[in-house]
Amino acid sequence: MPGGTKAEFLVSIVMEKLVKSKFSVLAESLICVAGIIIFAVFSHRKILPFILSFAGLLIAAIIINRNIRTLKDLKSLFGFNRLSADTYFYLFVAVVFGVLIAVVYREHQNNFILPGRLTWFAIPAMLIGSTEELVFRGFIQSHTRNISVIFSVLFATVAHTAYKCSFFMAHQSGYEIDILFLAKWTMLGGLVFGIIREYSNNIVPAIAGHAVFDLLVYGDSVGVPWWIWS
């Protein structure tokens, strides 16, 4: 073949397909994150924006669903791998980190360092954090890993931070939120949970750490927090 051997030509074709695959993965991930952020911004607005918010959520769900064809895909994309001795170590690290950042957050909110009691909202609070981990450290981070591991951790972290800040800024309803503080600690938490997700090769530690954080921060709420029903 002119300009190179047949082997070089085949390698170039494979590399071209790989690049296209990476662009496709990035595009899908960006659309998924955009849909989630649309949901965050418009979910508590009037009827038409409310419908728009669930359209955004539907777009994200479609992107996730189209990448899941088998149970193996589901486990792989969300990071439900076999628990090993290392997994338990990282589980401990994630839970301790979740406790530490919960203490920092409660102190920033001028609350007692730890909740004095737990209310009915403790379980929904843990489910909210767990779901966020499944989406961001689970699907988003796993889906973008073939671009690069470092990129996947950073992308999932920035996406989660953007979602969290968008949600709180859109639904303040008279409550003052320190967005810079929220962004900084969400970013730090996302990086730590993302790294733990990679080294443990499992989503379970990140879920446990985030669930413990939400349990300690919101578990003593008497009513539904304002950011859910603003």
DAZI-V411337 format. One record per residue. N is the residue number from 1. RES is the residue in one letter. PHI is phi as a letter, one per 40 degrees, with the letter a starting at -180 (none if undefined). Layout:
n->N res->RES phi->PHI
n->N res->RES phi->PHI
This chain:
n->1 res->M phi->none
n->2 res->P phi->c
n->3 res->G phi->g
n->4 res->G phi->i
n->5 res->T phi->c
n->6 res->K phi->c
n->7 res->A phi->c
n->8 res->E phi->c
n->9 res->F phi->c
n->10 res->L phi->c
n->11 res->V phi->c
n->12 res->S phi->c
n->13 res->I phi->c
n->14 res->V phi->c
n->15 res->M phi->c
n->16 res->E phi->c
n->17 res->K phi->c
n->18 res->L phi->c
n->19 res->V phi->c
n->20 res->K phi->c
n->21 res->S phi->c
n->22 res->K phi->c
n->23 res->F phi->c
n->24 res->S phi->c
n->25 res->V phi->c
n->26 res->L phi->c
n->27 res->A phi->c
n->28 res->E phi->d
n->29 res->S phi->c
n->30 res->L phi->c
n->31 res->I phi->c
n->32 res->C phi->c
n->33 res->V phi->c
n->34 res->A phi->c
n->35 res->G phi->c
n->36 res->I phi->c
n->37 res->I phi->c
n->38 res->I phi->d
n->39 res->F phi->d
n->40 res->A phi->c
n->41 res->V phi->c
n->42 res->F phi->b
n->43 res->S phi->c
n->44 res->H phi->b
n->45 res->R phi->c
n->46 res->K phi->c
n->47 res->I phi->d
n->48 res->L phi->c
n->49 res->P phi->c
n->50 res->F phi->c
n->51 res->I phi->c
n->52 res->L phi->c
n->53 res->S phi->c
n->54 res->F phi->c
n->55 res->A phi->c
n->56 res->G phi->c
n->57 res->L phi->c
n->58 res->L phi->c
n->59 res->I phi->d
n->60 res->A phi->c
n->61 res->A phi->c
n->62 res->I phi->c
n->63 res->I phi->c
n->64 res->I phi->c
n->65 res->N phi->c
n->66 res->R phi->c
n->67 res->N phi->c
n->68 res->I phi->b
n->69 res->R phi->b
n->70 res->T phi->b
n->71 res->L phi->c
n->72 res->K phi->c
n->73 res->D phi->c
n->74 res->L phi->c
n->75 res->K phi->c
n->76 res->S phi->c
n->77 res->L phi->c
n->78 res->F phi->c
n->79 res->G phi->g
n->80 res->F phi->c
n->81 res->N phi->b
n->82 res->R phi->c
n->83 res->L phi->c
n->84 res->S phi->b
n->85 res->A phi->c
n->86 res->D phi->c
n->87 res->T phi->d
n->88 res->Y phi->c
n->89 res->F phi->c
n->90 res->Y phi->c
n->91 res->L phi->c
n->92 res->F phi->c
n->93 res->V phi->c
n->94 res->A phi->c
n->95 res->V phi->c
n->96 res->V phi->c
n->97 res->F phi->c
n->98 res->G phi->d
n->99 res->V phi->c
n->100 res->L phi->c
n->101 res->I phi->c
n->102 res->A phi->c
n->103 res->V phi->c
n->104 res->V phi->c
n->105 res->Y phi->c
n->106 res->R phi->c
n->107 res->E phi->c
n->108 res->H phi->c
n->109 res->Q phi->c
n->110 res->N phi->g
n->111 res->N phi->b
n->112 res->F phi->d
n->113 res->I phi->d
n->114 res->L phi->b
n->115 res->P phi->c
n->116 res->G phi->c
n->117 res->R phi->a
n->118 res->L phi->b
n->119 res->T phi->b
n->120 res->W phi->d
n->121 res->F phi->c
n->122 res->A phi->d
n->123 res->I phi->c
n->124 res->P phi->d
n->125 res->A phi->c
n->126 res->M phi->c
n->127 res->L phi->c
n->128 res->I phi->c
n->129 res->G phi->c
n->130 res->S phi->c
n->131 res->T phi->c
n->132 res->E phi->c
n->133 res->E phi->c
n->134 res->L phi->c
n->135 res->V phi->c
n->136 res->F phi->c
n->137 res->R phi->c
n->138 res->G phi->c
n->139 res->F phi->c
n->140 res->I phi->d
n->141 res->Q phi->c
n->142 res->S phi->c
n->143 res->H phi->c
n->144 res->T phi->c
n->145 res->R phi->c
n->146 res->N phi->c
n->147 res->I phi->c
n->148 res->S phi->a
n->149 res->V phi->c
n->150 res->I phi->c
n->151 res->F phi->c
n->152 res->S phi->c
n->153 res->V phi->c
n->154 res->L phi->c
n->155 res->F phi->c
n->156 res->A phi->c
n->157 res->T phi->c
n->158 res->V phi->c
n->159 res->A phi->c
n->160 res->H phi->c
n->161 res->T phi->c
n->162 res->A phi->c
n->163 res->Y phi->c
n->164 res->K phi->c
n->165 res->C phi->c
n->166 res->S phi->c
n->167 res->F phi->c
n->168 res->F phi->c
n->169 res->M phi->c
n->170 res->A phi->c
n->171 res->H phi->b
n->172 res->Q phi->c
n->173 res->S phi->f
n->174 res->G phi->g
n->175 res->Y phi->c
n->176 res->E phi->c
n->177 res->I phi->b
n->178 res->D phi->c
n->179 res->I phi->c
n->180 res->L phi->c
n->181 res->F phi->c
n->182 res->L phi->c
n->183 res->A phi->c
n->184 res->K phi->c
n->185 res->W phi->c
n->186 res->T phi->c
n->187 res->M phi->c
n->188 res->L phi->c
n->189 res->G phi->c
n->190 res->G phi->c
n->191 res->L phi->c
n->192 res->V phi->c
n->193 res->F phi->c
n->194 res->G phi->c
n->195 res->I phi->c
n->196 res->I phi->c
n->197 res->R phi->d
n->198 res->E phi->c
n->199 res->Y phi->c
n->200 res->S phi->c
n->201 res->N phi->f
n->202 res->N phi->a
n->203 res->I phi->c
n->204 res->V phi->d
n->205 res->P phi->d
n->206 res->A phi->c
n->207 res->I phi->c
n->208 res->A phi->c
n->209 res->G phi->c
n->210 res->H phi->c
n->211 res->A phi->c
n->212 res->V phi->c
n->213 res->F phi->d
n->214 res->D phi->c
n->215 res->L phi->c
n->216 res->L phi->c
n->217 res->V phi->c
n->218 res->Y phi->b
n->219 res->G phi->c
n->220 res->D phi->b
n->221 res->S phi->c
n->222 res->V phi->c
n->223 res->G phi->b
n->224 res->V phi->c
n->225 res->P phi->d
n->226 res->W phi->c
n->227 res->W phi->c
n->228 res->I phi->c
n->229 res->W phi->b
n->230 res->S phi->c
